[in-house]
């Protein structure tokens, strides 16, 4: 499931992130890539322990925890500390699949995180650059993604994906991975659809007894499938 999560950050929060990133020290992105990815990766990235990365990562995590669409779609158990990258003219990241397991390099939690979902949070407007689309291939075809600043795309980490070359300007984003409470993608999609239906019905029929039954079905399915 590809899920567009709108308005994770406000325009003011995006502007704050950009001001902080404009003063940050960007490194060669290949320094943090695995052997296979390094051959396809040509971009810039903040160091994991960069003070700017930690500050802005904490802001993003706080916003995600309170975003109903993200929570409903990801059912997050753990979120990898957000990282930040920059693609300038001629830079790209060829087709690859994300590592199945990640180990956070910063903070106290150094235990393995299973990457069920990948996320890209766009931090500048699509008009700021030409190219730079996130291209994701799945069983339903090929999807080209280029979202407004402050919006996020959530997609299976098992997907083959790439960032197309930048022809003009630069593309700045945050990216990270999520270990979900529900490992199976199909089960997560069913729970998301049910949650969305409940959210849509609640304002129109807040006292309808069927809502109690639907909420019960949702939680009983989550209880059956969750790996807490």
Helices and strands as residue ranges (DSSP letters): E 3-5, H 11-22, E 26-28, G 29-32, H 35-38, E 41-42, E 44-46, H 51-65, H 68-74, E 76-79, E 83-87, E 92-96, E 101-103, E 112-114, E 117-122, G 126-128, E 129-131, E 134-138, E 141-145, E 152-156, E 160-163, E 166-169, E 171-180, H 185-204, H 209-225
